Amino acid sequence: MSLYLPKIIGHRGASGHAPENTLASIQCALDLGTQAIEIDATVSQDGIAMVMHDFNVDRTTDGHGPLILKSAADIQGLDAGSTFDEKFKGERIPKLSEVLDLISAHDVVLNIEIKTTLGWEEPTARAVAKTLKSHETVQDKIFISSMSMLALDIFHDLMPDLPKSMIVYAIPENWSDRMMQHRCQSLHCYHEFVTADLAQGLHEKDYHLNVYTVNDATQAKALFDLGVDAVFTDYPDKLLAAL
């Protein structure tokens, strides 16, 4: 399955304007006219897919410790807004199902990055797949990505028709073999490693190149000139206005 992807992707919603990976951030991205949004999905102790980037809740909430040691109810009792700005006090870490409900009425592509704690790849991938299977009406808006090739492989076995992306920082020498092995349609990398040759090589094999995290319009234009297909940004409004 292929999926059209707009050139500007809101990173964790519109995380420059609202607390990342919250319903407020996703709604903000939608309000700004963002046509593609990226979020992170992990799993609670009781097997619920939750929207969170970090392994620990310390950085973005008033809680402490590993997320996978907490139930979904305990996770949703945390304040995920005040650390960003007091006006977001009380904003919660959402369940993945809540995000899918939010986007269901919108014409938007959702990139779900599977964020796995080392050793919890299988339950994380299974929780994401279980949630998506219960939301059939939004499946045509979804593509999956991960830094964990094990998580991608497990997810593929569960939902083989959804498009997948391999996330790296630096570009591996054997990127082509790895893309084929893990049945990915696109590569996500840190923007500093982009070259015109890389973009051309990916495109010759019908892969897409998406890069993170780009908040400067001039830099985004230069990356598009090199052949990048899409960029992740904390400020989708700035890049949409400029590009």
Backbone as CSV, one residue per row, in Angstrom:
resi,resn,N_x,N_y,N_z,CA_x,CA_y,CA_z,C_x,C_y,C_z
1,MET,0.854,-1.206,0.000,0.000,0.000,0.000,0.879,1.241,0.000
2,SER,0.618,2.148,-0.898,1.334,3.423,-0.921,0.435,4.497,-0.339
3,LEU,1.036,5.593,0.047,0.282,6.657,0.696,0.871,7.989,0.288
4,TYR,0.015,8.871,-0.238,0.486,10.215,-0.569,0.848,10.946,0.716
5,LEU,2.019,11.565,0.738,2.467,12.272,1.925,2.769,13.725,1.591
6,PRO,2.084,14.672,2.229,2.401,16.088,2.018,3.843,16.408,2.403
7,LYS,4.332,17.531,1.916,5.742,17.884,2.111,6.056,18.361,3.519
8,ILE,5.055,18.853,4.246,5.258,19.375,5.595,4.528,18.482,6.593
9,ILE,5.280,17.944,7.565,4.710,17.039,8.569,4.871,17.668,9.947
10,GLY,3.774,17.849,10.659,3.831,18.401,12.005,4.459,17.405,12.970
11,HIS,5.550,17.806,13.607,6.331,16.920,14.477,5.698,16.843,15.862
12,ARG,5.192,15.663,16.212,4.488,15.454,17.489,3.308,16.417,17.618
13,GLY,2.649,16.649,16.504,1.576,17.645,16.415,2.157,18.940,15.903
14,ALA,1.897,20.008,16.633,2.579,21.284,16.372,3.330,21.615,17.650
15,SER,4.418,20.881,17.893,5.057,20.881,19.208,5.819,22.155,19.536
16,GLY,5.931,23.058,18.561,6.485,24.367,18.882,5.468,25.278,19.542
17,HIS,4.192,24.924,19.405,3.108,25.774,19.903,2.336,25.175,21.072
18,ALA,2.421,23.869,21.260,1.651,23.181,22.297,2.444,21.965,22.764
19,PRO,2.123,21.439,23.945,2.900,20.310,24.468,2.866,19.097,23.546
20,GLU,4.030,18.602,23.222,4.189,17.550,22.233,3.346,16.314,22.527
21,ASN,2.870,15.694,21.452,2.156,14.424,21.552,0.916,14.479,22.430
22,THR,0.294,15.648,22.519,-0.975,15.765,23.236,-2.085,16.072,22.237
23,LEU,-3.318,15.900,22.674,-4.442,16.248,21.808,-4.423,17.738,21.476
24,ALA,-3.949,18.561,22.419,-3.851,20.003,22.166,-2.879,20.293,21.031
25,SER,-1.758,19.584,21.006,-0.758,19.791,19.959,-1.271,19.312,18.606
26,ILE,-1.956,18.189,18.602,-2.501,17.658,17.357,-3.614,18.563,16.839
27,GLN,-4.476,19.035,17.738,-5.537,19.944,17.323,-4.957,21.246,16.789
28,CYS,-3.889,21.716,17.420,-3.224,22.933,16.944,-2.699,22.729,15.531
29,ALA,-2.079,21.582,15.281,-1.577,21.295,13.934,-2.710,21.278,12.921
30,LEU,-3.828,20.680,13.295,-4.988,20.657,12.404,-5.501,22.066,12.135
31,ASP,-5.570,22.876,13.190,-6.064,24.248,13.056,-5.158,25.090,12.164
32,LEU,-3.879,24.755,12.134,-2.922,25.497,11.306,-2.942,25.045,9.847
33,GLY,-3.743,24.045,9.551,-3.840,23.560,8.181,-2.844,22.491,7.815
34,THR,-2.228,21.872,8.813,-1.257,20.823,8.563,-1.948,19.591,7.989
35,GLN,-1.411,19.065,6.919,-2.036,17.915,6.246,-1.396,16.580,6.593
36,ALA,-0.294,16.635,7.361,0.345,15.404,7.833,0.903,15.657,9.224
37,ILE,0.694,14.714,10.110,1.104,14.857,11.509,1.819,13.590,11.948
38,GLU,2.907,13.781,12.689,3.644,12.649,13.251,3.424,12.605,14.753
39,ILE,3.240,11.397,15.289,3.166,11.181,16.733,3.998,9.958,17.084
40,ASP,4.242,9.780,18.396,4.964,8.612,18.887,4.002,7.743,19.683
41,ALA,4.095,6.432,19.502,3.226,5.521,20.233,4.056,4.479,20.963
42,THR,3.772,4.328,22.253,4.420,3.315,23.074,3.329,2.546,23.803
43,VAL,3.664,1.831,24.865,2.664,0.967,25.502,2.750,1.081,27.021
44,SER,1.595,1.039,27.660,1.524,1.075,29.122,1.761,-0.320,29.697
45,GLN,1.881,-0.387,31.001,2.092,-1.670,31.675,0.951,-2.649,31.405
46,ASP,-0.258,-2.100,31.253,-1.419,-2.955,31.022,-1.789,-3.079,29.544
47,GLY,-0.824,-2.787,28.668,-0.977,-3.123,27.258,-1.756,-2.145,26.408
48,ILE,-1.903,-0.902,26.863,-2.632,0.113,26.103,-1.641,0.984,25.328
49,ALA,-1.907,1.194,24.052,-1.047,2.065,23.246,-1.234,3.509,23.677
50,MET,-0.154,4.141,24.103,-0.161,5.515,24.594,0.715,6.381,23.684
51,VAL,0.408,7.675,23.628,1.142,8.588,22.753,2.194,9.321,23.582
52,MET,3.448,8.873,23.424,4.539,9.400,24.246,5.851,9.121,23.543
53,HIS,6.764,10.078,23.578,8.060,9.921,22.929,9.085,9.251,23.828
54,ASP,9.205,9.722,25.050,10.282,9.268,25.929,9.936,7.942,26.603
55,PHE,10.979,7.242,27.030,10.768,6.024,27.816,10.281,6.375,29.223
56,ASN,10.767,7.499,29.734,10.358,7.979,31.053,9.411,9.161,30.897
57,VAL,8.581,9.375,31.923,7.595,10.461,31.852,8.132,11.772,32.419
58,ASP,9.369,11.784,32.910,9.898,12.923,33.669,9.949,14.221,32.880
59,ARG,10.385,14.180,31.607,10.646,15.412,30.859,9.377,16.187,30.538
60,THR,8.310,15.491,30.206,7.123,16.188,29.698,5.933,16.175,30.644
61,THR,6.074,15.548,31.823,4.953,15.512,32.765,5.434,15.828,34.179
62,ASP,4.483,15.822,35.107,4.831,16.012,36.513,5.078,14.672,37.205
63,GLY,5.200,13.601,36.420,5.446,12.279,36.981,6.907,11.893,36.935
64,HIS,7.181,10.661,37.319,8.562,10.179,37.383,8.602,8.700,37.046
65,GLY,9.616,8.307,36.294,9.886,6.904,36.065,9.445,6.394,34.707
66,PRO,9.761,5.110,34.431,9.441,4.508,33.139,7.940,4.409,32.905
67,LEU,7.531,4.757,31.695,6.118,4.700,31.355,5.598,3.266,31.400
68,ILE,6.407,2.302,31.001,5.927,0.922,30.938,5.735,0.302,32.322
69,LEU,6.087,1.011,33.384,5.802,0.535,34.739,4.515,1.138,35.278
70,LYS,3.785,1.862,34.421,2.562,2.544,34.850,1.368,2.051,34.025
71,SER,0.214,1.965,34.675,-1.005,1.626,33.959,-1.457,2.817,33.128
72,ALA,-2.334,2.563,32.162,-2.868,3.652,31.349,-3.586,4.675,32.215
73,ALA,-4.318,4.208,33.218,-5.040,5.126,34.104,-4.075,6.016,34.878
74,ASP,-2.981,5.431,35.354,-1.989,6.225,36.083,-1.308,7.232,35.152
75,ILE,-1.022,6.804,33.934,-0.380,7.689,32.954,-1.289,8.876,32.646
76,GLN,-2.580,8.598,32.495,-3.506,9.678,32.141,-3.838,10.569,33.337
77,GLY,-3.388,10.199,34.515,-3.533,11.066,35.671,-2.427,12.094,35.790
78,LEU,-1.423,12.002,34.928,-0.297,12.937,34.962,-0.639,14.220,34.211
79,ASP,0.011,15.307,34.602,-0.120,16.588,33.908,0.959,16.659,32.836
80,ALA,0.539,16.644,31.577,1.481,16.673,30.451,1.516,18.034,29.778
81,GLY,0.965,19.073,30.439,0.909,20.384,29.818,1.716,21.459,30.499
82,SER,1.792,21.400,31.827,2.400,22.506,32.585,3.878,22.678,32.305
83,THR,4.588,21.583,31.999,6.015,21.721,31.733,6.267,22.513,30.457
84,PHE,5.276,22.573,29.568,5.387,23.377,28.347,4.954,24.813,28.613
85,ASP,3.777,24.972,29.204,3.238,26.290,29.536,2.069,26.088,30.493
86,GLU,1.980,26.948,31.500,0.932,26.805,32.512,-0.473,26.847,31.910
87,LYS,-0.623,27.482,30.761,-1.956,27.553,30.168,-2.435,26.183,29.683
88,PHE,-1.502,25.217,29.582,-1.881,23.856,29.194,-1.973,22.924,30.399
89,LYS,-2.010,23.482,31.588,-2.071,22.664,32.803,-3.252,21.704,32.731
90,GLY,-3.002,20.449,33.048,-4.047,19.441,33.023,-4.138,18.668,31.728
91,GLU,-3.386,19.088,30.701,-3.370,18.327,29.448,-2.807,16.931,29.724
92,ARG,-3.420,15.910,29.158,-3.046,14.538,29.473,-2.212,13.903,28.363
93,ILE,-1.521,12.829,28.720,-0.949,11.942,27.715,-2.109,11.154,27.128
94,PRO,-2.344,11.259,25.838,-3.508,10.567,25.269,-3.233,9.099,24.942
95,LYS,-4.297,8.332,24.909,-4.230,7.007,24.307,-4.172,7.175,22.794
96,LEU,-3.561,6.216,22.122,-3.533,6.262,20.658,-4.957,6.277,20.103
97,SER,-5.855,5.566,20.737,-7.245,5.528,20.265,-7.878,6.913,20.262
98,GLU,-7.508,7.760,21.228,-8.058,9.112,21.285,-7.562,9.964,20.120
99,VAL,-6.312,9.769,19.729,-5.766,10.494,18.585,-6.459,10.046,17.305
100,LEU,-6.676,8.755,17.166,-7.355,8.244,15.975,-8.779,8.774,15.898
101,ASP,-9.439,8.876,17.033,-10.785,9.462,17.055,-10.743,10.924,16.614
102,LEU,-9.715,11.656,17.062,-9.604,13.079,16.744,-9.398,13.308,15.250
103,ILE,-8.543,12.503,14.641,-8.225,12.742,13.218,-9.260,12.146,12.274
104,SER,-10.166,11.340,12.789,-11.069,10.591,11.913,-11.913,11.494,11.015
105,ALA,-12.213,12.693,11.496,-13.063,13.603,10.719,-12.244,14.567,9.863
106,HIS,-10.925,14.382,9.826,-10.054,15.330,9.115,-9.326,14.645,7.964
107,ASP,-9.065,15.407,6.929,-8.305,14.926,5.787,-6.819,15.122,6.090
108,VAL,-6.251,14.199,6.830,-4.872,14.339,7.289,-4.215,12.969,7.303
109,VAL,-2.920,12.949,7.005,-2.122,11.729,7.099,-1.494,11.679,8.484
110,LEU,-1.507,10.513,9.120,-0.920,10.358,10.451,0.233,9.365,10.388
111,ASN,1.419,9.843,10.731,2.597,8.982,10.871,2.708,8.564,12.330
112,ILE,2.565,7.278,12.587,2.722,6.751,13.942,4.104,6.129,14.051
113,GLU,4.974,6.750,14.857,6.271,6.151,15.119,6.149,5.222,16.324
114,ILE,6.497,3.966,16.135,6.475,3.009,17.238,7.746,3.208,18.062
115,LYS,7.570,3.698,19.288,8.687,3.959,20.202,8.773,2.807,21.188
116,THR,9.829,2.045,21.102,9.924,0.849,21.926,11.005,0.982,22.985
117,THR,10.671,0.577,24.193,11.685,0.371,25.210,12.390,-0.941,24.891
118,LEU,13.711,-0.960,24.970,14.479,-2.151,24.626,13.957,-3.351,25.418
119,GLY,13.544,-4.372,24.688,12.976,-5.552,25.319,11.461,-5.612,25.235
120,TRP,10.834,-4.463,24.897,9.377,-4.406,24.815,8.902,-4.147,23.386
121,GLU,9.698,-4.556,22.407,9.336,-4.311,21.015,8.019,-5.006,20.637
122,GLU,7.894,-6.275,21.023,6.706,-7.022,20.607,5.425,-6.495,21.239
123,PRO,5.360,-6.310,22.574,4.102,-5.780,23.123,3.763,-4.386,22.621
124,THR,4.769,-3.575,22.308,4.500,-2.231,21.793,3.893,-2.302,20.395
125,ALA,4.518,-3.081,19.512,3.996,-3.221,18.154,2.598,-3.834,18.168
126,ARG,2.382,-4.798,19.042,1.067,-5.451,19.120,-0.003,-4.482,19.628
127,ALA,0.351,-3.646,20.585,-0.621,-2.683,21.115,-1.020,-1.668,20.054
128,VAL,-0.057,-1.206,19.272,-0.359,-0.253,18.195,-1.253,-0.913,17.148
129,ALA,-0.903,-2.130,16.750,-1.698,-2.830,15.744,-3.112,-3.103,16.248
130,LYS,-3.241,-3.504,17.491,-4.563,-3.787,18.065,-5.444,-2.541,18.018
131,THR,-4.870,-1.405,18.355,-5.632,-0.153,18.344,-6.055,0.211,16.927
132,LEU,-5.138,0.081,15.984,-5.460,0.408,14.592,-6.519,-0.524,14.020
133,LYS,-6.462,-1.782,14.386,-7.460,-2.734,13.890,-8.861,-2.391,14.381
134,SER,-8.951,-1.714,15.521,-10.258,-1.322,16.049,-10.727,0.018,15.484
135,HIS,-9.916,0.621,14.607,-10.257,1.894,13.969,-10.095,1.754,12.452
136,GLU,-10.881,0.900,11.865,-10.718,0.589,10.446,-10.891,1.810,9.543
137,THR,-11.728,2.744,9.941,-12.042,3.875,9.057,-10.875,4.830,8.877
138,VAL,-9.867,4.769,9.743,-8.727,5.687,9.598,-7.488,4.995,9.052
139,GLN,-7.558,3.714,8.798,-6.353,2.985,8.401,-5.749,3.494,7.102
140,ASP,-6.588,4.033,6.219,-6.047,4.535,4.951,-5.324,5.865,5.115
141,LYS,-5.314,6.430,6.339,-4.602,7.678,6.606,-3.274,7.443,7.328
142,ILE,-2.939,6.187,7.618,-1.855,5.866,8.536,-0.631,5.334,7.811
143,PHE,0.566,5.790,8.242,1.760,5.027,7.936,2.612,4.912,9.191
144,ILE,3.336,3.820,9.277,4.069,3.421,10.476,5.556,3.636,10.264
145,SER,6.252,4.066,11.311,7.707,4.160,11.248,8.292,3.723,12.585
146,SER,9.575,3.383,12.565,10.241,3.027,13.819,11.748,2.977,13.603
147,MET,12.476,3.203,14.701,13.915,2.944,14.711,14.190,1.466,14.998
148,SER,13.181,0.761,15.486,13.320,-0.653,15.817,12.889,-1.502,14.637
149,MET,13.839,-2.192,14.034,13.498,-3.066,12.914,12.688,-4.264,13.395
150,LEU,12.913,-4.704,14.622,12.119,-5.794,15.181,10.661,-5.375,15.302
151,ALA,10.427,-4.163,15.797,9.047,-3.669,15.916,8.382,-3.569,14.551
152,LEU,9.129,-3.093,13.539,8.567,-3.009,12.189,8.206,-4.391,11.652
153,ASP,9.071,-5.368,11.892,8.802,-6.713,11.395,7.584,-7.325,12.085
154,ILE,7.475,-7.133,13.391,6.323,-7.658,14.130,5.046,-6.975,13.654
155,PHE,5.115,-5.673,13.480,3.939,-4.944,13.015,3.548,-5.411,11.610
156,HIS,4.522,-5.629,10.758,4.227,-6.079,9.390,3.474,-7.413,9.410
157,ASP,3.873,-8.303,10.295,3.188,-9.592,10.382,1.728,-9.413,10.788
158,LEU,1.435,-8.364,11.555,0.085,-8.128,12.061,-0.763,-7.313,11.087
159,MET,-0.142,-6.340,10.422,-0.862,-5.464,9.493,0.014,-5.208,8.268
160,PRO,0.155,-6.185,7.411,1.118,-6.091,6.306,0.789,-5.033,5.261
161,ASP,-0.460,-4.570,5.208,-0.846,-3.639,4.147,-0.532,-2.175,4.461
162,LEU,-0.222,-1.854,5.710,0.072,-0.459,6.039,1.515,-0.122,5.654
163,PRO,1.742,1.036,5.020,3.103,1.419,4.630,3.985,1.672,5.833
164,LYS,5.280,1.379,5.672,6.219,1.474,6.782,7.471,2.252,6.376
165,SER,8.085,2.877,7.382,9.292,3.673,7.164,10.363,3.282,8.177
166,MET,11.576,3.215,7.715,12.724,2.945,8.582,13.323,4.276,9.037
167,ILE,13.492,4.443,10.334,14.084,5.667,10.878,15.526,5.388,11.267
168,VAL,16.418,6.250,10.802,17.820,6.189,11.192,18.273,7.601,11.565
169,TYR,19.432,7.688,12.128,20.074,9.002,12.341,21.031,9.211,11.175
170,ALA,22.151,8.510,11.195,23.049,8.503,10.038,22.584,7.435,9.049
171,ILE,23.017,7.559,7.808,22.589,6.651,6.750,23.454,5.392,6.764
172,PRO,22.859,4.223,6.961,23.659,2.994,6.925,24.130,2.698,5.506
173,GLU,25.316,2.110,5.386,25.856,1.800,4.064,24.951,0.832,3.316
174,ASN,24.302,-0.059,4.047,23.454,-1.072,3.408,21.983,-0.687,3.484
175,TRP,21.695,0.614,3.344,20.318,1.080,3.517,19.359,0.392,2.552
176,SER,19.812,0.130,1.337,18.930,-0.474,0.350,18.520,-1.886,0.772
177,ASP,19.492,-2.673,1.222,19.197,-4.034,1.674,18.263,-4.013,2.881
178,ARG,18.484,-3.076,3.778,17.662,-3.016,4.986,16.234,-2.573,4.662
179,MET,16.101,-1.637,3.749,14.761,-1.204,3.352,13.980,-2.381,2.757
180,MET,14.654,-3.167,1.919,13.997,-4.307,1.301,13.688,-5.383,2.342
181,GLN,14.652,-5.650,3.220,14.486,-6.696,4.231,13.292,-6.427,5.137
182,HIS,13.122,-5.144,5.514,12.067,-4.792,6.466,10.826,-4.218,5.784
183,ARG,10.790,-4.331,4.455,9.596,-4.019,3.649,9.105,-2.597,3.906
184,CYS,10.048,-1.652,3.799,9.742,-0.237,4.030,9.582,0.498,2.705
185,GLN,8.771,1.555,2.745,8.553,2.368,1.551,9.282,3.713,1.613
186,SER,9.747,4.092,2.813,10.455,5.367,2.930,11.510,5.288,4.019
187,LEU,12.446,6.227,3.937,13.541,6.335,4.895,13.438,7.688,5.584
188,HIS,13.537,7.691,6.904,13.568,8.925,7.680,14.962,9.060,8.276
189,CYS,15.587,10.225,8.089,16.918,10.428,8.644,17.078,11.858,9.146
190,TYR,18.145,12.081,9.896,18.486,13.428,10.367,18.938,14.266,9.175
191,HIS,18.491,15.501,9.134,18.669,16.322,7.928,20.124,16.551,7.534
192,GLU,21.047,16.509,8.495,22.453,16.777,8.181,23.055,15.720,7.248
193,PHE,22.443,14.559,7.180,23.009,13.470,6.392,22.445,13.389,4.977
194,VAL,21.591,14.327,4.620,20.962,14.307,3.297,21.950,14.772,2.226
195,THR,21.989,14.028,1.141,22.733,14.436,-0.053,21.837,14.213,-1.271
196,ALA,22.176,14.887,-2.365,21.421,14.691,-3.601,21.561,13.248,-4.086
197,ASP,22.737,12.655,-3.887,22.948,11.265,-4.308,22.062,10.311,-3.519
198,LEU,21.917,10.574,-2.221,21.046,9.733,-1.408,19.604,9.809,-1.895
199,ALA,19.125,11.027,-2.105,17.748,11.205,-2.569,17.542,10.522,-3.915
200,GLN,18.510,10.690,-4.817,18.392,10.076,-6.137,18.388,8.555,-6.027
201,GLY,19.266,8.025,-5.181,19.343,6.574,-5.016,18.057,5.992,-4.464
202,LEU,17.453,6.678,-3.515,16.183,6.222,-2.958,15.071,6.285,-4.001
203,HIS,15.026,7.395,-4.724,13.969,7.569,-5.720,14.095,6.559,-6.862
204,GLU,15.328,6.204,-7.217,15.519,5.216,-8.281,14.933,3.859,-7.896
205,LYS,14.834,3.618,-6.595,14.254,2.367,-6.103,12.813,2.563,-5.626
206,ASP,12.239,3.732,-5.971,10.842,4.053,-5.623,10.615,4.189,-4.123
207,TYR,11.651,4.606,-3.386,11.504,4.922,-1.978,11.383,6.429,-1.806
208,HIS,10.849,6.844,-0.658,10.748,8.257,-0.323,11.756,8.605,0.772
209,LEU,12.163,9.874,0.801,13.114,10.371,1.791,12.458,11.502,2.585
210,ASN,12.282,11.281,3.874,11.688,12.267,4.779,12.690,12.563,5.890
211,VAL,12.842,13.831,6.254,13.911,14.177,7.191,13.394,14.986,8.379
212,TYR,14.110,14.879,9.481,13.754,15.545,10.741,14.942,16.323,11.283
213,THR,14.728,17.230,12.207,13.552,18.056,12.428,13.937,19.435,11.914
214,VAL,13.147,20.005,11.011,13.524,21.202,10.260,12.550,22.329,10.607
215,ASN,13.074,23.374,11.246,12.227,24.495,11.670,12.524,25.796,10.947
216,ASP,13.461,25.753,10.018,13.848,26.948,9.266,13.427,26.784,7.806
217,ALA,12.696,27.759,7.280,12.159,27.653,5.926,13.260,27.617,4.868
218,THR,14.314,28.390,5.063,15.419,28.383,4.103,16.076,27.018,4.041
219,GLN,16.275,26.422,5.208,16.852,25.084,5.265,15.924,24.068,4.600
220,ALA,14.632,24.206,4.838,13.671,23.290,4.223,13.722,23.389,2.703
221,LYS,13.789,24.613,2.187,13.871,24.796,0.732,15.115,24.130,0.170
222,ALA,16.241,24.278,0.866,17.485,23.664,0.401,17.374,22.142,0.383
223,LEU,16.711,21.578,1.373,16.531,20.126,1.427,15.621,19.642,0.302
224,PHE,14.566,20.394,0.033,13.692,20.020,-1.084,14.442,20.097,-2.405
225,ASP,15.345,21.075,-2.527,16.148,21.186,-3.748,17.062,19.972,-3.932
226,LEU,17.470,19.357,-2.804,18.314,18.160,-2.874,17.506,16.911,-3.224
227,GLY,16.189,17.038,-3.156,15.343,15.904,-3.520,14.571,15.287,-2.382
228,VAL,14.623,15.906,-1.194,13.854,15.404,-0.052,12.357,15.489,-0.375
229,ASP,11.615,14.484,0.069,10.180,14.442,-0.212,9.353,15.169,0.845
230,ALA,9.752,15.083,2.109,8.982,15.720,3.179,9.890,16.006,4.356
231,VAL,9.504,17.010,5.154,10.265,17.346,6.356,9.329,17.354,7.565
232,PHE,9.869,16.947,8.687,9.174,17.040,9.964,9.542,18.369,10.611
233,THR,8.549,19.066,11.158,8.809,20.380,11.744,7.940,20.620,12.975
234,ASP,8.503,21.337,13.950,7.748,21.726,15.143,6.806,22.891,14.857
235,TYR,7.074,23.597,13.751,6.297,24.802,13.394,5.735,24.660,11.976
236,PRO,4.753,23.814,11.792,4.232,23.612,10.433,3.687,24.898,9.806
237,ASP,3.184,25.807,10.631,2.647,27.055,10.092,3.736,27.877,9.416
238,LYS,4.931,27.936,10.001,6.022,28.710,9.423,6.448,28.150,8.069
239,LEU,6.576,26.835,7.991,7.016,26.227,6.730,5.898,26.256,5.686
240,LEU,4.660,26.074,6.104,3.551,26.137,5.163,3.433,27.541,4.556
241,ALA,3.657,28.555,5.389,3.559,29.938,4.894,4.681,30.254,3.922
242,ALA,5.864,29.706,4.180,7.021,30.029,3.354,7.077,29.197,2.079
243,LEU,6.528,28.003,2.123,6.729,27.060,1.015,5.472,26.818,0.211
